[in-house]
Amino acid sequence: MSRSVPWDNIPTPAADFTVVRVAGTSGVSIYWGRDTGAQCLLIVELQGDHAAHFRRDTVALHGIGVDLRNGDTDGGQRLVLTLARHIDSDLFLGLCETLIGSLKDVADSATALSVALAHLKRWKAFLAGRNARLLSPAEVRGLFGELHVLRKLYQHTLTQTAAVDAWCGPDESHQDFIFGNRAIEVKSLSGRERSAVRISSEDQLESLADELFLLTLRLIDRPDSEEALSLNGVVALISGELTDAEAIEQLMSKLADVGYAPLAEYDSPCFVVRDVQGYRVHGDFPCLIRSELPTGIAKVAYDIRLEAIALHQCDEAIVFGED
């Protein structure tokens, strides 16, 4: 990834910091900066003494310094984020941009520090996850589709905590959702993929649950549509809808596990969900499963033509176990 970063236009000072105020914020003052070692900084100005709060909730991030320092004004302090290696400036910029978005209207210094430290904790989970990198377009579609199904579950079938717990995709389970006596494998199709779905392993359509369903969703990139959502948009929507603290914490942990962080790159594409179709996987449903593979065959991936499983279609309500 290569894009301009604000630190490129900030000279290295002979002493202290060189700073440029972040535009478009109405809360606490926030600055891009460089120090005498040419390191990239983000500085949040705070009024009052917040040392006890900082010591209690401080966050250690690999490759990013997080410090509370005395400011220029009487009793003022600065939350200073320092990037250790310039090669990571794109990722650091993503962290800073999302933090700025969280703080842009926060005027109270104590609240601003709480928001910032909570934000850094979420980023720590992301940076420690298995996939601290940009998701591919296919991974973005897949995650969007799973989150769409997650919303359906807590809106119509399960409690919020049970729905997030049922989301097994981040846990590298064979199916994306497992709850009660059923499992659901979700496949998100692009506008170009019309006739088949890709099954990525011999375990994906074999389950210990009594009922197994395949659910296909067609995602159409429609940035002009009022109902369209980006990956960042659907995460923000779900985060705003969840009211259970345990569900929110578990959701953030699972998003970090799949390599998601609210980077600007995920503001597009914007999807509209169309043609949601469920299929019951049983009987003569065409699939390759581990228990029936010839000895020595492993790591099977294959395509299933949708026309070949038309007889196995079922209502979406049946897939979700709605009464």
C-alpha positions in Angstrom: 0.0 0.0 0.0 1.4 3.4 -0.9 -0.3 6.7 -0.2 0.8 10.1 1.1 1.0 10.4 4.9 0.8 13.7 6.8 4.3 13.3 8.3 5.9 13.5 4.8 5.3 17.3 4.9 6.5 17.9 8.5 10.2 18.8 8.9 12.4 17.2 11.5 13.0 19.7 14.4 16.2 20.6 16.1 14.5 20.3 19.5 11.1 19.1 20.9 8.4 18.6 18.2 7.3 20.0 14.9 3.5 19.8 14.7 0.6 20.5 12.4 -2.9 20.6 13.8 -5.4 18.0 12.6 -8.1 19.8 10.6 -11.8 19.1 11.0 -12.0 18.5 14.7 -14.0 20.5 17.2 -13.0 18.7 20.5 -9.6 18.3 22.1 -6.7 19.6 20.0 -4.9 16.9 18.0 -1.7 17.3 16.1 0.4 15.4 13.6 4.1 15.7 14.6 7.7 14.8 14.2 10.4 14.6 16.9 14.1 15.2 16.7 14.6 11.5 15.6 12.3 12.1 12.6 9.8 9.7 14.2 6.1 10.1 13.3 3.8 11.3 16.2 0.2 11.9 17.0 -0.3 14.2 19.9 -3.6 14.8 21.8 -3.6 17.8 24.1 -5.4 17.3 27.5 -6.3 19.7 30.2 -5.7 18.7 33.8 -3.8 15.9 35.4 -4.6 12.4 34.1 -1.6 10.5 35.3 -3.5 8.1 37.6 -6.0 7.3 34.8 -3.2 6.7 32.4 -1.3 4.4 34.7 -4.4 2.4 35.5 -5.5 1.8 31.8 -2.3 2.3 29.8 -1.8 0.2 26.7 1.5 -1.3 25.4 1.6 -1.6 21.6 4.4 -3.3 19.8 6.2 -0.8 17.6 4.1 2.2 18.9 5.1 4.2 21.9 2.2 5.4 24.1 3.2 8.1 26.6 1.6 10.8 28.8 3.8 13.9 29.0 3.6 17.3 30.6 2.3 20.0 28.2 3.2 23.6 27.7 0.2 25.0 29.7 -0.2 24.9 33.4 -1.4 21.5 34.5 -1.8 20.4 30.9 -0.7 17.0 29.5 -0.2 15.4 26.2 -1.0 11.9 25.0 1.8 11.1 22.6 1.8 8.2 20.1 5.2 7.5 18.6 5.9 5.2 15.6 9.1 3.2 16.1 9.7 2.3 12.4 8.8 4.6 9.5 8.2 1.5 7.3 5.0 0.9 9.3 3.6 4.5 8.7 0.7 3.3 6.6 -0.6 1.1 9.4 0.1 3.8 12.0 -1.8 6.3 9.8 -4.8 3.9 9.9 -4.7 3.8 13.7 -4.4 7.6 13.9 -7.2 8.3 11.4 -9.7 6.1 13.3 -8.6 7.5 16.6 -9.1 11.1 15.3 -12.5 10.1 14.1 -13.4 8.8 17.6 -12.1 12.0 19.2 -13.1 14.7 16.7 -16.1 15.9 18.8 -14.9 15.0 22.3 -14.1 18.2 24.2 -13.7 16.8 27.7 -10.1 15.7 28.4 -10.9 12.8 30.7 -13.4 11.4 28.2 -10.9 11.9 25.4 -8.3 9.9 27.2 -10.7 7.1 28.0 -11.8 6.9 24.3 -8.2 7.0 23.1 -7.1 4.2 25.5 -10.1 2.0 24.6 -9.3 2.6 20.9 -5.7 1.6 21.4 -6.8 -1.6 23.2 -8.8 -2.6 20.1 -5.8 -1.9 17.9 -3.6 -4.0 20.2 -5.9 -6.9 19.6 -5.8 -6.3 15.8 -2.0 -6.1 15.8 -1.7 -9.3 17.8 -4.1 -11.1 15.5 -3.3 -13.7 12.9 -3.8 -11.4 10.0 -2.3 -7.9 10.7 -2.5 -6.9 7.0 -5.1 -5.6 4.6 -7.9 -8.0 3.8 -8.2 -9.0 0.1 -11.3 -8.1 -1.9 -12.6 -11.7 -1.5 -12.0 -11.6 2.3 -13.8 -8.2 2.5 -16.8 -9.7 0.8 -16.7 -12.9 2.9 -16.5 -10.9 6.2 -19.3 -8.5 5.1 -21.5 -11.5 4.3 -20.9 -13.1 7.7 -21.6 -9.8 9.5 -24.8 -9.5 7.6 -25.9 -12.9 8.8 -24.8 -12.1 12.3 -27.2 -9.1 12.3 -30.0 -11.4 11.2 -29.3 -13.8 14.0 -29.5 -11.3 16.8 -32.4 -9.4 15.3 -34.6 -12.5 14.8 -33.3 -15.7 16.4 -30.7 -15.4 19.2 -29.7 -13.0 22.0 -26.9 -10.6 21.1 -24.3 -12.6 23.2 -25.5 -16.0 21.8 -25.4 -14.6 18.2 -21.8 -13.4 18.5 -20.8 -16.6 20.2 -22.4 -18.6 17.3 -20.1 -16.7 14.8 -17.4 -19.3 14.4 -15.7 -18.0 11.2 -13.0 -16.1 13.1 -12.3 -19.3 15.1 -11.4 -21.2 11.9 -14.3 -23.6 12.4 -15.5 -25.7 9.5 -18.8 -23.7 9.3 -19.3 -19.9 9.8 -22.1 -20.2 12.4 -23.0 -23.0 14.8 -25.8 -22.7 17.3 -28.2 -25.2 18.9 -28.5 -28.2 16.5 -27.7 -26.3 13.3 -24.7 -25.0 11.4 -24.6 -22.4 8.6 -22.0 -22.0 5.9 -22.1 -18.5 4.3 -21.0 -17.8 0.8 -20.8 -14.2 -0.5 -20.9 -13.9 -4.3 -19.8 -10.9 -6.3 -21.8 -9.6 -9.2 -19.7 -11.6 -11.5 -20.1 -14.9 -9.7 -23.5 -16.1 -10.8 -23.5 -19.8 -11.4 -21.3 -21.5 -8.7 -20.0 -21.3 -5.2 -16.5 -22.3 -4.1 -16.2 -24.9 -1.3 -12.7 -24.5 0.2 -12.3 -27.8 2.0 -13.6 -31.3 2.5 -14.9 -30.2 6.0 -16.9 -27.2 5.0 -20.1 -29.2 4.1 -19.8 -31.8 6.8 -21.0 -31.0 10.3 -21.6 -32.6 13.7 -24.8 -30.5 14.0 -28.1 -32.2 13.2 -28.9 -29.7 10.4 -26.4 -28.0 8.0 -27.3 -25.2 5.7 -25.6 -23.3 2.9 -26.6 -19.7 2.6 -25.6 -17.6 -0.4 -25.7 -13.9 -0.7 -25.1 -11.8 -3.7 -23.2 -8.6 -2.9 -23.6 -5.8 -5.4 -21.3 -2.8 -5.3 -23.7 0.2 -5.3 -22.1 3.2 -3.7 -25.0 5.4 -5.0 -27.6 3.4 -3.0 -28.9 4.7 0.3 -29.0 1.1 1.7 -25.4 0.3 0.7 -22.8 -0.3 3.4 -19.1 -0.6 3.4 -17.3 -3.1 5.6 -16.5 -0.2 8.0 -20.2 0.8 7.8 -21.6 -2.6 8.7 -19.1 -3.0 11.6 -20.1 0.5 12.9 -23.8 -0.4 12.5 -23.5 -3.6 14.5 -21.3 -1.9 17.1 -24.1 0.7 17.6 -26.9 -1.9 17.8 -25.2 -4.1 20.3 -26.1 -3.2 23.9 -24.6 -6.2 25.7 -21.1 -5.4 26.9 -20.0 -9.1 26.7 -21.2 -9.3 23.1 -19.4 -6.1 22.1 -16.1 -7.3 23.7 -16.4 -10.7 22.0 -17.3 -9.0 18.6 -14.2 -6.8 18.8 -12.0 -9.8 19.7 -13.3 -11.8 16.8 -12.9 -9.0 14.3 -9.3 -8.7 15.4 -8.8 -12.4 14.9 -9.9 -12.2 11.2 -7.5 -9.2 10.7 -10.1 -6.4 10.6 -9.4 -2.9 11.9 -11.4 0.2 10.9 -9.0 1.3 8.1 -9.9 3.9 5.5 -9.4 1.3 2.8 -12.6 -0.5 4.0 -14.8 2.6 3.4 -15.3 1.1 0.0 -16.7 -0.8 -1.8 -20.3 -0.3 -0.6 -22.5 -3.3 -0.9 -26.2 -4.0 -1.3 -27.2 -7.5 -0.4 -29.4 -9.3 -3.0 -30.7 -12.8 -3.8 -30.2 -14.4 -0.4 -30.9 -18.1 -0.8 -30.7 -21.0 1.6 -30.0 -24.6 0.8 -30.4 -27.6 3.1 -27.3 -29.8 2.9 -28.6 -33.4 3.3 -29.4 -36.5 1.3 -28.1 -36.3 -2.2 -26.8 -32.7 -1.9 -23.6 -32.8 -4.1 -20.5 -32.4 -1.9 -17.1 -33.9 -1.1 -16.7 -34.7 2.6 -13.8 -36.0 4.6 -15.5 -39.2 5.8 -16.1 -40.3 2.2 -12.8 -39.4 0.6 -10.6 -42.1 -0.7 -7.6 -42.9 1.5 -4.8 -40.4 0.8 -6.9 -37.6 -0.6 -6.9 -34.4 1.4 -7.2 -30.6 1.0 -10.0 -30.7 -1.5 -11.5 -27.5 -3.0 -14.3 -27.5 -5.6 -17.1 -25.5 -7.1 -20.8 -26.4 -6.8 -23.1 -25.2 -9.6 -26.1 -23.4 -8.1 -28.5 -24.9 -10.7 -27.4 -28.4 -9.5 -28.7 -27.7 -5.9 -31.9 -25.9 -6.8 -33.9 -28.9 -5.4 -32.4 -28.3 -2.0 -33.5 -24.7 -1.7 -35.3 -23.7 1.5 -36.7 -20.5 3.0 -34.3 -18.2 4.7 -36.4 -18.5 7.9 -35.7 -22.2 8.0 -32.0 -21.6 7.8 -32.1 -19.3 10.8 -34.4 -21.5 12.8 -37.1 -18.9 13.0 -40.5 -20.0 14.4 
